[in-house]
Amino acid sequence: MVYLTIIGETMYVEQTICWKDISGSTVCLCLKCKSCRGKKSLSQSEAQDLSILLNMKRRNNQRKVRSYRCLFCEFFHVGHTPNKKRMKNIKGMVKSA
């Protein structure tokens, strides 16, 4: 299944199938690759402290960051707050898991 979100002129594609896991593809836009891979795995307190620090340093035109529990590993990550459409897709995946 593919989720397509268009915001302004930016297009986001979210797949529920991870092609890195299946075929070793170098390019994958699935939720797992976007939200987990390549990010630091932190404890809850470390992630909260880092998000507070980054939000204090951000400029006015930058989006806020937040700490969140990863759907795919047992750790926490820090990332930008997702838009409403992406958040709905993430919540749908949590309910189905």
Backbone bond lengths (Angstrom), bond angles and torsions (degrees), N, CA, C in turn:
res aa  C-N    CA-C-N  psi(-1)  N-CA   C-N-CA  omega(-1)  CA-C   N-CA-C  phi
1 M - - - 1.449 - - 1.524 107.88 -
2 V 1.324 117.14 140.09 1.451 122.33 -179.13 1.514 108.92 -121.73
3 Y 1.326 116.62 131.28 1.454 121.96 174.67 1.518 107.46 -103.03
4 L 1.326 117.38 129.12 1.458 122.29 -179.75 1.511 108.60 -118.84
5 T 1.319 116.95 123.40 1.458 122.36 179.57 1.516 107.98 -125.58
6 I 1.323 117.07 128.65 1.454 121.02 177.25 1.520 108.22 -114.44
7 I 1.326 116.52 121.05 1.457 122.54 179.07 1.526 106.34 -125.68
8 G 1.317 115.86 116.37 1.459 119.10 -175.27 1.509 108.27 60.96
9 E 1.311 117.35 -119.47 1.457 120.86 176.89 1.521 111.60 -112.45
10 T 1.327 117.14 12.97 1.456 121.77 179.46 1.520 109.07 -100.39
11 M 1.319 117.18 133.16 1.453 121.36 -179.37 1.524 108.86 -112.72
12 Y 1.318 116.77 129.03 1.455 122.66 178.24 1.521 108.52 -111.31
13 V 1.308 116.89 131.53 1.452 120.98 177.28 1.518 107.48 -119.51
14 E 1.303 116.27 125.56 1.463 120.37 177.72 1.517 108.50 -121.78
15 Q 1.297 116.04 125.63 1.450 121.37 178.79 1.519 108.67 -110.41
16 T 1.302 116.28 148.49 1.460 119.42 176.37 1.523 110.85 -90.55
17 I 1.339 117.86 -7.42 1.459 122.33 177.35 1.524 107.82 -103.34
18 C 1.306 117.35 130.12 1.460 121.08 178.64 1.525 108.81 -94.48
19 W 1.321 116.31 111.26 1.465 120.76 -178.71 1.520 111.58 -75.02
20 K 1.329 118.94 -19.81 1.464 120.54 174.08 1.519 110.10 -66.01
21 D 1.340 116.05 -40.85 1.464 120.53 179.48 1.525 111.58 -69.60
22 I 1.327 117.03 -37.76 1.464 121.46 -174.14 1.521 112.09 -80.13
23 S 1.343 116.75 -51.23 1.464 118.98 -172.22 1.523 113.95 -121.81
24 G 1.323 117.96 1.47 1.454 120.13 -178.70 1.521 113.31 74.26
25 S 1.319 116.63 21.52 1.455 122.06 -179.13 1.521 110.86 -58.29
26 T 1.324 116.89 145.93 1.462 120.09 179.23 1.523 111.69 -84.81
27 V 1.323 117.25 -21.16 1.463 121.35 179.61 1.517 108.61 -115.31
28 C 1.315 116.30 120.98 1.460 120.78 177.30 1.524 108.15 -145.46
29 L 1.316 116.40 133.82 1.458 121.53 -178.99 1.524 111.98 -112.25
30 C 1.324 116.69 24.15 1.461 119.46 -178.45 1.529 110.57 -73.15
31 L 1.308 115.80 166.09 1.456 121.89 -179.65 1.531 111.68 -61.09
32 K 1.323 116.64 -37.77 1.469 120.53 -179.75 1.527 110.95 -63.11
33 C 1.331 117.01 -45.64 1.467 120.33 -178.16 1.520 111.57 -69.72
34 K 1.339 117.14 -34.90 1.459 119.93 -179.04 1.517 112.46 -76.68
35 S 1.325 117.80 -32.77 1.464 118.91 -173.05 1.525 114.49 -103.80
36 C 1.332 118.64 -13.98 1.464 118.90 -174.90 1.524 113.24 -124.78
37 R 1.299 117.71 -53.95 1.467 120.72 -173.63 1.521 111.71 -64.69
38 G 1.310 115.83 135.28 1.451 121.29 178.29 1.518 114.22 85.33
39 K 1.330 117.48 -1.87 1.460 120.54 178.60 1.525 109.22 -104.12
40 K 1.317 115.43 152.41 1.460 120.56 178.37 1.525 109.86 -69.62
41 S 1.307 116.30 138.44 1.459 122.06 174.82 1.520 107.91 -91.58
42 L 1.324 116.77 116.99 1.458 122.20 -173.79 1.522 111.22 -122.82
43 S 1.333 115.62 160.03 1.465 119.23 170.94 1.530 107.09 -75.68
44 Q 1.316 116.82 168.37 1.456 120.44 -178.27 1.528 111.46 -60.60
45 S 1.322 117.29 -44.60 1.464 119.85 -178.11 1.536 111.69 -68.37
46 E 1.341 117.51 -38.33 1.465 120.57 177.10 1.526 110.97 -63.04
47 A 1.331 116.76 -42.93 1.464 121.25 -179.51 1.523 111.02 -65.62
48 Q 1.325 117.28 -40.85 1.462 120.39 178.67 1.527 111.02 -65.25
49 D 1.323 117.02 -43.78 1.470 121.00 178.94 1.521 111.09 -62.14
50 L 1.336 117.09 -42.48 1.459 121.03 -179.61 1.529 111.40 -66.81
51 S 1.327 117.51 -40.95 1.468 119.64 179.80 1.531 110.91 -66.05
52 I 1.324 117.98 -37.94 1.471 121.12 176.77 1.524 109.71 -63.16
53 L 1.333 116.71 -46.17 1.460 121.33 -179.94 1.530 111.37 -61.18
54 L 1.325 117.53 -46.45 1.465 121.07 -179.07 1.527 111.94 -66.40
55 N 1.334 117.25 -36.58 1.467 119.71 178.49 1.524 111.79 -69.80
56 M 1.332 117.47 -30.13 1.471 120.20 176.46 1.533 110.58 -70.63
57 K 1.341 117.43 -31.09 1.460 121.96 -177.76 1.531 113.48 -88.20
58 R 1.322 118.57 -10.96 1.459 120.08 -173.07 1.518 112.02 -70.39
59 R 1.314 114.36 155.03 1.458 121.01 176.85 1.524 108.66 -89.88
60 N 1.317 116.95 168.09 1.469 121.45 -176.55 1.518 113.75 -59.91
61 N 1.327 118.29 -32.49 1.464 120.41 -176.35 1.521 113.47 -88.70
62 Q 1.312 118.38 2.05 1.456 121.56 -179.51 1.529 110.60 -95.76
63 R 1.342 114.77 144.10 1.463 119.45 176.54 1.520 110.29 -72.87
64 K 1.334 115.68 152.67 1.465 120.42 176.72 1.519 109.95 -70.01
65 V 1.319 115.67 154.19 1.456 121.38 172.90 1.524 108.20 -108.68
66 R 1.318 115.48 160.94 1.459 120.68 179.62 1.511 108.98 -144.58
67 S 1.309 115.43 158.51 1.459 119.89 173.52 1.524 107.09 -94.71
68 Y 1.326 115.75 145.29 1.468 119.38 -179.38 1.521 110.20 -150.10
69 R 1.323 114.64 150.67 1.468 120.48 175.89 1.522 107.44 -78.73
70 C 1.310 115.94 130.68 1.457 121.41 -177.70 1.528 110.46 -74.08
71 L 1.334 115.62 141.37 1.466 120.99 177.01 1.525 111.93 -75.95
72 F 1.338 117.21 -17.20 1.458 120.65 -170.23 1.522 114.34 -111.79
73 C 1.317 118.15 -25.04 1.467 120.96 174.78 1.530 106.91 -125.46
74 E 1.277 118.38 173.57 1.463 121.46 -175.84 1.526 112.91 -92.11
75 F 1.325 116.96 17.25 1.457 120.77 -175.86 1.523 111.23 -110.78
76 F 1.325 114.93 -177.97 1.465 122.39 177.20 1.521 108.26 -111.36
77 H 1.331 116.26 150.66 1.458 123.24 176.39 1.517 108.32 -127.96
78 V 1.329 116.08 166.83 1.454 122.54 174.20 1.521 106.63 -119.18
79 G 1.332 115.83 128.60 1.453 120.19 179.81 1.514 110.36 -155.09
80 H 1.335 114.98 171.44 1.455 119.56 178.78 1.521 110.82 -67.22
81 T 1.302 115.87 150.40 1.457 121.44 177.41 1.525 108.42 -65.62
82 P 1.334 118.79 123.73 1.465 120.22 -178.22 1.527 111.66 -70.57
83 N 1.340 115.65 155.77 1.460 119.05 176.20 1.528 109.38 -70.52
84 K 1.329 117.24 170.81 1.468 121.69 -173.17 1.526 112.60 -61.75
85 K 1.333 118.62 -39.80 1.465 121.85 -178.61 1.526 110.20 -65.98
86 R 1.334 117.13 -44.84 1.463 120.61 -179.72 1.526 110.12 -65.97
87 M 1.328 117.14 -38.93 1.460 120.64 179.09 1.524 110.45 -61.81
88 K 1.334 117.52 -38.90 1.466 121.52 177.60 1.526 110.52 -62.87
89 N 1.345 117.15 -41.36 1.456 121.32 178.12 1.522 111.44 -64.31
90 I 1.333 116.85 -41.03 1.462 121.06 179.40 1.524 110.58 -64.87
91 K 1.336 117.36 -44.28 1.455 120.93 179.73 1.521 110.76 -62.94
92 G 1.347 117.06 -36.64 1.463 121.51 176.69 1.508 111.81 -63.06
93 M 1.343 117.08 -37.63 1.464 120.81 178.78 1.521 110.78 -69.66
94 V 1.332 117.48 -35.81 1.470 120.93 179.59 1.525 109.23 -64.83
95 K 1.331 117.52 -42.84 1.462 121.05 -179.39 1.522 111.32 -64.78
96 S 1.350 117.91 -36.05 1.450 120.63 -177.17 1.530 112.36 -80.97
97 A 1.329 117.63 -17.01 1.473 120.54 -177.29 1.503 112.09 -80.22
